[in-house]
Amino acid sequence: MYYDDVRLERELNFVQKIGALTEHDMHLHDALEVSILLENDAKYRLVDRDYYGKPGDVFVFRPFEPHYNLAQSTEKPVKWIMLLFSPSIVKFIPEGSKLLQPFYTAAGRFSPLIPAQSPFAGLIHAAAKQAVAEEEQKLPGWQAKQYLYFVDILVSIFRYYLEGFRDLSSLGRKPNEAMIRVIEFVLSHFTEEIEMDQLIVMSNMRKTMFFKQFKELTSLSPNEFISRLRLQSALYYLDHTDKSITEIAYECGFHSLSYFNKQFKQFRGVAPREHRAKLKVPNE
């Protein structure tokens, strides 16, 4: 398994791809990913199991979730649309943090597969194809149109997720709604000071149960989750703006430049300044 150093050209990227590989290593990256399968059968491998995709299927990958997709047959290359985006893009969408819930709170509870027979998969396919066509034609206003199709995709994924949420409720396995609100709050306010006691009160749980439930939903502790969101946001600013490293650290919720440097180096293996230097982006 390896870390795939995905550099998003923009916060939002639709890429049509063809692949004939039948075996390769799993990878992970910080971008959020949606895979829209167009032609031929594919195998999607995650850490816990394999999923077999058919044309029309959609796969939703959580950030930092190891995975790969590959062709089932070398004679039949897989064709798919890969949607990669930065979580920071939802700040422009009304209640956008809600739309990220499927990417951050579905660990162990929902399959990454939205099957072709679901009406939501059909809506996602139609929107993704239109988004790719807009970029190919580049008519005036194409980026705005592509953004609208992207929002349609997020809404469809969210509505599919809500249906699964209701199904779990009927089976008595519904995630705690207060915890979902806690996670939504963190997604909306991660650049601000967040008191852990405040989150515990919001959850209506004892401290031990709060930490247990939070990790079950996100695969991370609350502090790790907040730090990961801040680092994802900082990574985007480093790659795509000329803001100083100090500005980025404070804007993303780090209240100490030295702490930001330490956390970023643990996250990416290099200091923020070194990361930016590799991109040849103007530095401080």
Secondary structure as GFF3:
##gff-version 3
##sequence-region A 1 284
A	DSSP	beta_strand	2	3	.	.	.	ID=ss1
A	DSSP	beta_strand	12	19	.	.	.	ID=ss2
A	DSSP	beta_strand	27	28	.	.	.	ID=ss3
A	DSSP	beta_strand	32	39	.	.	.	ID=ss4
A	DSSP	beta_strand	42	46	.	.	.	ID=ss5
A	DSSP	beta_strand	50	53	.	.	.	ID=ss6
A	DSSP	beta_strand	58	61	.	.	.	ID=ss7
A	DSSP	beta_strand	67	71	.	.	.	ID=ss8
A	DSSP	beta_strand	78	85	.	.	.	ID=ss9
A	DSSP	three_ten_helix	87	92	.	.	.	ID=ss10
A	DSSP	alpha_helix	96	99	.	.	.	ID=ss11
A	DSSP	alpha_helix	101	104	.	.	.	ID=ss12
A	DSSP	beta_strand	113	114	.	.	.	ID=ss13
A	DSSP	alpha_helix	119	137	.	.	.	ID=ss14
A	DSSP	alpha_helix	142	170	.	.	.	ID=ss15
A	DSSP	alpha_helix	177	189	.	.	.	ID=ss16
A	DSSP	alpha_helix	196	203	.	.	.	ID=ss17
A	DSSP	alpha_helix	207	218	.	.	.	ID=ss18
A	DSSP	alpha_helix	222	240	.	.	.	ID=ss19
A	DSSP	alpha_helix	245	251	.	.	.	ID=ss20
A	DSSP	alpha_helix	257	268	.	.	.	ID=ss21
A	DSSP	alpha_helix	272	279	.	.	.	ID=ss22
###
